[in-house]
């Protein structure tokens, strides 16, 4: 166990050590300074010229959002039709069929919004064409969209008064050419040399040690898996995701994959401080987020390493921890660490089955997604945190009897209303969706549907409720992981989660961009002796308290009906 703990500690510390210089590099890229990737300049100029883009054109917050939403709508239509008719298109050596309309609707939206909620099995539900030119393509552009939104916000914060958030197209393009593409290439090479497939050959016939002949799926998996983690996407090339031995062959690749999904979100926190010249604010944000992550990961690792109490009652010793649903080559500690980092970060990839974790571990995974602001996804993690920060500024201003201010700009009714709407939307989507599904399961179990509601759940009682709650929580957080006891590939789940995916992706991006756009356009107020400092440890503690209180009030009743009730039922 000590060796397993050491491996987790080394993984976390290496991630932070690498994220700091990466944050400095990101700032140099978006400030237009010289970097090692300047050889990409000619390619970027070709892209701008071909697309008719003026990279120097300034955009206000409305123009910025119009560009972002317009191109995402185009990608959605493109992805839907290719998935819908993939069985009739080339690059399909295994003969995989078309996706049904509702499944194509869900899959296209899911990968567009950086969630990758897969209601299909990777190697059999998509073809080489759609894996590469739809799903992997969307994993790049969805991550770049989140990063571009954050850089736009930073452009608004760094100036005293401005109406310019930068050029969305230029920021978006550089996010891919200077950050996501080079890192993905390096990671894909490491994966390929460790045994991950990187070809377009069809299934291979293998004879096992028992003498059985089995068909093993292959394909261009290495590149797909690289961007799935670096872009905080999480979709598995194979159905078993990163528990699959070809997707995550050994402990080295396991460390690399969990580091990859954390490094860019953490680097962007440091980049925020360097970019707007407020390093102390960035350190406070990093501190609050890290404390939150540790509050989730440490108990989870303890519970998973302690074993299952139901098995202990049978007189069975569990020296390796609760190993149901886990890979022996990774162990309980690394699996527990991954389960929290992947839900904190909104990646959603798995190296163990979350449905098999201890009840309180499952609660921690859900809580990480409900908060959705401790590190978070590429760019959007800080945007989600910004919503809590605005609310904390407002509350703190009321407590000290001053007009709330953030970085020299007054926070007024419009900004607070936007922040409140984004916060309330999250709770409404999760609990509203869960309530609807639970109602249909309880009152229309035998309904004459293609898949009857009574067949949705493999587990009754508290855990079944947790499976429903987890699915909508994961959808709302753009995470994509799931309690896989839920039968989700049917019209109800594909459509309901698809709608939630769209709302929960773009409204939490539109909200912060609009808030900063409004604030940046206001008159700058120089700091004075009575100015509320947002870069202090005290204000960081207030923000942390706001996060905990809002989420406790929003989600405790639902958690009490699911994982908490299950926990007490087995004690």
VENPE-V554190 format. One record per residue. RES is the residue in three letters. BURIAL is 1 if it has 16 or more other C-alpha atoms within 10 Angstrom, else 0. Layout:
RES&BURIAL + RES&BURIAL
This chain:
UNK&0 + UNK&0 + UNK&0 + UNK&0 + UNK&1 + UNK&0 + UNK&0 + UNK&1 + UNK&0 + UNK&0 + UNK&1 + UNK&1 + UNK&0 + UNK&0 + UNK&1 + UNK&1 + UNK&0 + UNK&0 + UNK&1 + UNK&1 + UNK&0 + UNK&1 + UNK&1 + UNK&1 + UNK&1 + UNK&1 + UNK&1 + UNK&1 + UNK&1 + UNK&1 + UNK&0 + UNK&0 + UNK&0 + UNK&0 + UNK&0 + UNK&0 + UNK&0 + UNK&0 + UNK&0 + UNK&0 + UNK&0 + UNK&0 + UNK&0 + UNK&1 + UNK&0 + UNK&0 + UNK&0 + UNK&1 + UNK&0 + UNK&0 + UNK&0 + UNK&0 + UNK&0 + UNK&0 + UNK&1 + UNK&0 + UNK&0 + UNK&0 + UNK&1 + UNK&1 + UNK&1 + UNK&0 + UNK&1 + UNK&1 + UNK&1 + UNK&0 + UNK&0 + UNK&1 + UNK&0 + UNK&0 + UNK&0 + UNK&1 + UNK&0 + UNK&0 + UNK&1 + UNK&1 + UNK&0 + UNK&0 + UNK&1 + UNK&1 + UNK&0 + UNK&1 + UNK&1 + UNK&1 + UNK&1 + UNK&1 + UNK&1 + UNK&0 + UNK&0 + UNK&0 + UNK&1 + UNK&1 + UNK&0 + UNK&1 + UNK&0 + UNK&1 + UNK&1 + UNK&1 + UNK&1 + UNK&0 + UNK&1 + UNK&1 + UNK&1 + UNK&1 + UNK&1 + UNK&1 + UNK&1 + UNK&1 + UNK&1 + UNK&1 + UNK&1 + UNK&1 + UNK&1 + UNK&1 + UNK&1 + UNK&1 + UNK&1 + UNK&1 + UNK&1 + UNK&1 + UNK&0 + UNK&1 + UNK&1 + UNK&0 + UNK&1 + UNK&1 + UNK&1 + UNK&1 + UNK&1 + UNK&1 + UNK&1 + UNK&1 + UNK&0 + UNK&1 + UNK&1 + UNK&1 + UNK&1 + UNK&1 + UNK&1 + UNK&1 + UNK&1 + UNK&1 + UNK&1 + UNK&1 + UNK&1 + UNK&1 + UNK&1 + UNK&1 + UNK&1 + UNK&1 + UNK&1 + UNK&1 + UNK&1 + UNK&1 + UNK&1 + UNK&1 + UNK&1 + UNK&1 + UNK&1 + UNK&1 + UNK&1 + UNK&1 + UNK&1 + UNK&1 + UNK&1 + UNK&1 + UNK&1 + UNK&1 + UNK&1 + UNK&1 + UNK&1 + UNK&1 + UNK&1 + UNK&1 + UNK&1 + UNK&1 + UNK&1 + UNK&1 + UNK&1 + UNK&1 + UNK&1 + UNK&0 + UNK&1 + UNK&1 + UNK&0 + UNK&0 + UNK&1 + UNK&1 + UNK&0 + UNK&1 + UNK&1 + UNK&1 + UNK&0 + UNK&1 + UNK&1 + UNK&1 + UNK&1 + UNK&1 + UNK&0 + UNK&0 + UNK&1 + UNK&1 + UNK&0 + UNK&0 + UNK&0 + UNK&0 + UNK&0 + UNK&0 + UNK&0 + UNK&0 + UNK&0 + UNK&0 + UNK&0 + UNK&0 + UNK&0 + UNK&0 + UNK&1 + UNK&1 + UNK&1 + UNK&1 + UNK&1 + UNK&1 + UNK&1 + UNK&1 + UNK&1 + UNK&1 + UNK&1 + UNK&1 + UNK&1 + UNK&1 + UNK&1 + UNK&1 + UNK&1 + UNK&1 + UNK&1 + UNK&1 + UNK&1 + UNK&1 + UNK&1 + UNK&1 + UNK&1 + UNK&1 + UNK&1 + UNK&1 + UNK&1 + UNK&1 + UNK&1 + UNK&1 + UNK&1 + UNK&0 + UNK&0 + UNK&0 + UNK&1 + UNK&1 + UNK&1 + UNK&1 + UNK&1 + UNK&1 + UNK&1 + UNK&1 + UNK&1 + UNK&1 + UNK&1 + UNK&1 + UNK&1 + UNK&1 + UNK&1 + UNK&1 + UNK&1 + UNK&1 + UNK&1 + UNK&1 + UNK&1 + UNK&1 + UNK&1 + UNK&1 + UNK&0 + UNK&1 + UNK&1 + UNK&1 + UNK&1 + UNK&1 + UNK&1 + UNK&1 + UNK&1 + UNK&1 + UNK&1 + UNK&1 + UNK&1 + UNK&0 + UNK&0 + UNK&1 + UNK&1 + UNK&0 + UNK&0 + UNK&1 + UNK&1 + UNK&0 + UNK&0 + UNK&1 + UNK&1 + UNK&0 + UNK&1 + UNK&1 + UNK&1 + UNK&1 + UNK&1 + UNK&1 + UNK&1 + UNK&0 + UNK&0 + UNK&0 + UNK&0 + UNK&0 + UNK&0 + UNK&0 + UNK&0 + UNK&0 + UNK&0 + UNK&0 + UNK&1 + UNK&1 + UNK&1 + UNK&1 + UNK&1 + UNK&1 + UNK&1 + UNK&0 + UNK&0 + UNK&1 + UNK&1 + UNK&1 + UNK&1 + UNK&1 + UNK&1 + UNK&1 + UNK&1 + UNK&1 + UNK&1 + UNK&1 + UNK&1 + UNK&1 + UNK&1 + UNK&1 + UNK&1 + UNK&1 + UNK&1 + UNK&1 + UNK&1 + UNK&1 + UNK&1 + UNK&1 + UNK&1 + UNK&1 + UNK&1 + UNK&1 + UNK&1 + UNK&1 + UNK&1 + UNK&1 + UNK&1 + UNK&1 + UNK&1 + UNK&1 + UNK&1 + UNK&1 + UNK&1 + UNK&1 + UNK&1 + UNK&1 + UNK&1 + UNK&1 + UNK&1 + UNK&1 + UNK&1 + UNK&1 + UNK&1 + UNK&1 + UNK&1 + UNK&1 + UNK&1 + UNK&1 + UNK&1 + UNK&1 + UNK&1 + UNK&1 + UNK&1 + UNK&1 + UNK&1 + UNK&1 + UNK&1 + UNK&1 + UNK&1 + UNK&1 + UNK&1 + UNK&1 + UNK&1 + UNK&0 + UNK&0 + UNK&0 + UNK&0 + UNK&0 + UNK&0 + UNK&1 + UNK&1 + UNK&1 + UNK&1 + UNK&1 + UNK&1 + UNK&1 + UNK&1 + UNK&0 + UNK&0 + UNK&0 + UNK&1 + UNK&1 + UNK&0 + UNK&1 + UNK&1 + UNK&1 + UNK&0 + UNK&1 + UNK&1 + UNK&0 + UNK&1 + UNK&1 + UNK&1 + UNK&0 + UNK&1 + UNK&1 + UNK&1 + UNK&0 + UNK&1 + UNK&1 + UNK&1 + UNK&0 + UNK&1 + UNK&1 + UNK&0 + UNK&0 + UNK&1 + UNK&0 + UNK&0 + UNK&0 + UNK&1 + UNK&0 + UNK&0 + UNK&0 + UNK&0 + UNK&0 + UNK&1 + UNK&0 + UNK&1 + UNK&0 + UNK&0 + UNK&1 + UNK&1 + UNK&0 + UNK&0 + UNK&0 + UNK&0 + UNK&1 + UNK&1 + UNK&1 + UNK&1 + UNK&1 + UNK&1 + UNK&1 + UNK&1 + UNK&1 + UNK&1 + UNK&1 + UNK&1 + UNK&1 + UNK&1 + UNK&1 + UNK&1 + UNK&1 + UNK&1 + UNK&1 + UNK&1 + UNK&1 + UNK&1 + UNK&1 + UNK&1 + UNK&1 + UNK&1 + UNK&1 + UNK&1 + UNK&1 + UNK&1 + UNK&1 + UNK&1 + UNK&1 + UNK&1 + UNK&1 + UNK&1 + UNK&1 + UNK&1 + UNK&1 + UNK&1 + UNK&1 + UNK&1 + UNK&1 + UNK&1 + UNK&0 + UNK&1 + UNK&1 + UNK&1 + UNK&1 + UNK&1 + UNK&1 + UNK&1 + UNK&1 + UNK&1 + UNK&1 + UNK&1 + UNK&1 + UNK&1 + UNK&1 + UNK&1 + UNK&1 + UNK&0 + UNK&1 + UNK&0 + UNK&0 + UNK&0 + UNK&0 + UNK&0 + UNK&0 + UNK&1 + UNK&1 + UNK&1 + UNK&1 + UNK&1 + UNK&0 + UNK&1 + UNK&0 + UNK&1 + UNK&1 + UNK&0 + UNK&1 + UNK&1 + UNK&1 + UNK&0 + UNK&1 + UNK&1 + UNK&0 + UNK&0 + UNK&0 + UNK&1 + UNK&0 + UNK&0 + UNK&1 + UNK&1 + UNK&0 + UNK&0 + UNK&1 + UNK&1 + UNK&0 + UNK&1 + UNK&1 + UNK&1 + UNK&1 + UNK&1 + UNK&1 + UNK&1 + UNK&0 + UNK&0 + UNK&0 + UNK&0
